[in-house]
Amino acid sequence: MTETREHSQAAAPEALSVPAGPSQGPLTSEELQLSARNHSMPLEALRRDVTPPGLHYVLTHFDIPDIDGPSWHLRIRGAVERALEVNLAALRRAPAITVPVTLECAGNGRSLLEPRPLSQPWVLEAVGTAHWTGVPLAYLLDKAGILPGALEVVFTGADAGVQGGVPHHYARSLPVREALRPDVVLAYAMNGAELPPQHGYPLRLVVPGWYGMASVKWLESIEVARAPFTGFQQQSAYRYQASADDAGRPVSRIRVRSLMVPPGIPDFFTRRRFVRPGPVTLQGRAWSGEGAVTGVEVAIDGTWLPARLDKPAGGYAWRGWSMPWVAEPGEHVLACRATDATGATQPLEQNWNYQGMGNNVVQRVRVTVE
């Protein structure tokens, strides 16, 4: 199956849309332009169980579509018994669920890699947790009736542009078994309010446990397919590759990660932290798409100690942790690492890959106590 409306936009010169290979130089003007359009969650927002929409990370591949909600329709077609077309009012009348989900960009941590893959230059903060309300995807797929032989479900957004020299609408697919999970939601509300434009108004997909690229925004069509989806965002982007010529393997579930609220106060330019001597509570959040977080350790100058875990907020929402520290005068390096139910633990060194995906290396925070 080819990508929906892949050639609906005029072709663009490949030289303008394919970045050079990884770089060891300073940030390029193109990366700075991307970082101005997209934004990350300030690490101090880790104190909150739920991330407000304005603090939640945002990655927008192309332009934010200007969609008129009352006239918008979602089309469901392909290998189904009944093609469906529903509007927003009908979706709001359907059975609804609310799911707390931590979403993280697959490229989080990309700018820390050496050499640095050229794309959105995330550091550590491309993450956020929200309560997503909407219709279970399985409910609508059941209404449509998936036919025998169906392999995947393809989701296409209204956002269009050129990437890798390929004009296309942003589109991704899920295996049918993943699409039918009861917690996958077609969300029309975020934290109890209407979806903001940057988060996918009027409807977006939310796939708990998967990196954010799977949660297609500004959704306008769903197609049940009997063949693997070959669109750009599925077959070329979001893959773990050793080199440009490596076909790689697809990115899917979120690797285990923990982040710390940087203690004390920051230096404006360097963000280095300054802390007063005495008792300090170190705190943060940990999450994984592969299994429940079972432990978090905190290192003080290389010595690892167990942190206390809060009760989990949900199967795919981050989990709070904390640890007391008596800060002594001097220079210190703090770090944190999480382990999940599969036994996976964050690495101490970065695992490089060509697209800069899934870099869940431990966070290190330099602190001056004075």
N, C-alpha and C positions, 0 to 999 in steps of 0.2 A: 504494500500500500504506500502511495506517495503522500507527501504532506499536503494537508488541506490548503488549497489556494496558494500553493507554494510560489507560483509565478503570477500572482495577482498584482504584484507591484513591479514597476519597471526595474530591469536589471541594473545593478550598480557595478562600477569598475572594481574588480577584485582587490586592486592595490589599496583602495580606500577603506576596505572593510575587513581585511585580514591582517592582524597585527604581526609584527616581527616575533621571532622566537624569544625565549626568556632572556632577561637582561640583568646585569649586575650594576647598571648605571643608576642615576637618580630617576625619580618619578618623571614620566613623560607628561607633556601637556594633555595628551589624550586621557591618561589615567587621572590626572587632576580634574579634568572635565567630568569624567564618570563619577569621581568621588564627590563632586559638587551636586550632581543630580541625585545620587543615592545617599542614604544616610544610615549610620549604625546606631545602636542603642548605647547611651552612656553607661559605663560600667557601674556607676552609683545607682542606676535603676535596678540593679540586681537585688536591692533591698526589698523590692516590691514583689509580692506573689504574682501579680498580674501587671503586664506592661501596658500603659496607656498607648493608644494608636500613634500619638505624636512622638513617642520614645521608641516604639517597636521598629526594628530594622526594616528598611525598604530597599529592594532591588527591582528596578524597572528596566527591562532590556531596551525597550523602544520608547514611544511616547505614551503618556497616560491617556487612554481613550476618553472622549467626552460622550457619555452614553445617557440617553434619555430613558430613565427607569420605567415610566409608565408605558412606553412603546416597545420596550425590549422584550425579546422572546428567546427562550432556550430550545434548541432543536436536538432531539435524540433520534438517531437513525442508524442505518447499517444492518448488521446481522441480528435484527430484532423482529419479533412477530408483529409489532405495531409501532410505527414511527410516531413520535410524540412531539408536540410543540406547546410549551407552557410559558405563561408570563409570570411576572414577579408576584402579582396578587394571588395567583393559583398556588405558587410555591409557599407563600405565607400561610395559606389555608391547610397545607399538607402537614402530616405529623412532623414534629420538630425535635431535634436533640441539641444539647449544648455540650461541647467537648473542650476541656482545657488542654491546649496543645502548645508545646514549645517548638517554634520553627527556627531553623538555622540555615543560613545560606551555605551551599556546598563549598563555596570559595572562601569561607571564613578562615582567616590566617594566611591567605595567599601572599600578602606583601612581606611576610616574615621569611619566606623561602628564598634560598640563594642557589642559583640565580632565580630572579623573580619572574614568574609568568605574567605576561602583560594582559591585564583585564581589570575589572573593578578591584582596587587595591585595599581589600579588607585587612584589618589588623586582627582584632579578637572579638569585636562587638557586634557582628552580624547575626543577631539573635533576638528573640523576644517571645513572651508567653502571653497568650490571650485566650479568652473564652469565645469560641466560635459557635454560632447558632445558625441552624438551617435544616435542610431536609437530608436525611440519610441517602447517600447515592444509591445504595442497594434498594431502597424503596422505589425510586424512579426506574431503575433497571428492571426490577420485578414487574412494574407496570408495563414496560415496553416488551418484556419477555425475550431473554437472550436465547438465540438459536443455537443448536448443537454445532460444534466446530469453531465457535468463537474463541479467539486467543487473547485479544487485548481490547481495552477501551481507550479511545483517543479523545483528548480534551483540547479544544482549540479556543484561544482567547481572541479578543478583538484587537489586541495590540499587534502592530505590523511594522516590519523594518527589514534591514539587511544585516546579516551576520555571517562571517566566513565567506562573503561574496554571494550569499544565497538570500534572495528576497523571500520572506515567509511571514505568516502569522505565527506567534508563539504557540506551540502545541507540544504536548507530551502524552505518553500513553502509560497505562498500568496493566499488568496481567489481570485477567478477569478475576482470579482468586483474591487479588488485593483490592480491586474495585468493589467487590461484594462484602468486604469487611464491614461490620455494623457501625464502626466509628468513623468511617470516611464520610465527610459531610460536604454538601453543597451549601456554603455559608452565605447568608445575606445580612448577618449582624456580627459585630465584633464588640466584645465586652458590653453587650446589652444595647448597643446603638447601631444605627445603619452603617454599613461599610463605608469608610472614607474612600474618596476616589483613588488614592494611592494604594489602597489595600484591596482593590478589585471590584468596586461598586459597578453593577448591582449584585453580582454573584461571583463567587470564587470557589474553587475546589480547595479543601484542606485534607491532606493525607497525613494523619498522625504517624510519627516515627520516621518519616522520609525527609530528606533534605528539602529545602523550600522550593527547588526547581519543579517538584512534582505537583505543587499546589497552584495550579494554573489560575491566574486572575482574569477578571473581565470575561468570564466564560460566556461563550455564545453557541457552542455546539459540542455534542457528545456523539461519538460514532463507535459502535461495536464492530470490531474488525476480525476477520478470519486469518489475516496475515500480519506479521510483525510490522509495526509502524516504522517508517524509514525517514521521518522528518529530521531536519537539521538538529533540533534541540535534543533529539533522542539518539541519533546515530553518530553525530559529530561532536556536539557539546556534551558536557557533563559525563566525562569518562576518565577513568584512571589510566593514564598513558605513561609509558616510559620515555617516549619520544614522539615527534610529530608523525612518524611513519607507523607507529604502533596503533593497531585498532583498539587496543585497550579493553577495559570492561566497564560496564555502566555503573554510575553512582546511584545508590538507592538509599539505604537506611543511614541514619545519623550515627556517626561514631561517638563513643563515650567521651564526654568532656565535662570539665568543671571550670568555673571562673570565680575569681575573688573580687569583692568590693575593695578597691584600693583604699587602705586605711589612711587616716590623717587628712592633710591638705596638699594640693598639688602646686608645683611650679607651673606657671602658665604655659611656657614654651615647651619644656621637656616632659611635663607631666610626672616628673620624679616626685615622690611622696615625702612629706615631713610629718613626723609623729612625735608627740610628747612622751617622755619616759613614764613608765607605769603600766597598769593593766589596760589591755586593748582586746576587744572582741573581734577576731577575724571572722568574716562571714562571706558566704557566696551561694552559688547554685550549681547543681550538677544534673546532667541529663544524658540519655542514650536512647537511640531508636531501636537498639538490638535487644535490650532487656532492662529490667529495673536497676537503678543505681543501688548498689549494695554497700558501698563504702567510699569515703573521701579521706585522703591524707593531706596534711599541710606540712610543708618543709620550712623550717627556720634555719637559714644558712646551711642547708643540706641535710639536716636531721628531720626525718619524717615522723609525724605524730598523727594519730587518728583524730578525726573531727567528729562532732556529734551531728547525726542526721535528723532533720525534721520529718514529720509524717509526709508521705507522698501526696501531692495534690491530685494525681490522676496517673493513669498508665503511661501517658506520653507528655506529661508536664514536668518541668524541672523540680528538683528537690532541694530545699534549703539545707545548708550546713553551717556550723559555727565551731570556733575553737578559741579558748582564752590564750592570750599571750602577754607576758610581762616584758614590755619593750625596754631594753637597756640601751644607754647612749652608744652611738656608733652607727656604722653602715651595715645594713642587713639586706639579704635577698630572701623574699618570701615566694613560695610556690604552692600549687595545689594540683592534685591529680585524683581522678575518680576511677572506680571499677564498677562494672555492671554484672548482671546475673550470668552472663556468658563467660565471665572470667577475663574479659577484655579490660585493659588498663591503659591510660594515656601514656604515650611514649615520652621519654625525656629528650629525645632528639627528633627533629623533623623528618618525616618521610616524604621525600621530594617526588613530585610527579609533574608531568608536562603542563597540565592545565591548572595546577595548584588547587586540587580538590581534597577535601576531607582532612586538612591539616589540623589535627587535634593535639598537637604538642602541648605540654604543660605550660601554663602561664607563669611568668616570673615577674615579681614586683620589687623594684629597688626602693628601699626606704632609708631615710636618714632620721635617726632618733636624736633629738637635741632639746 
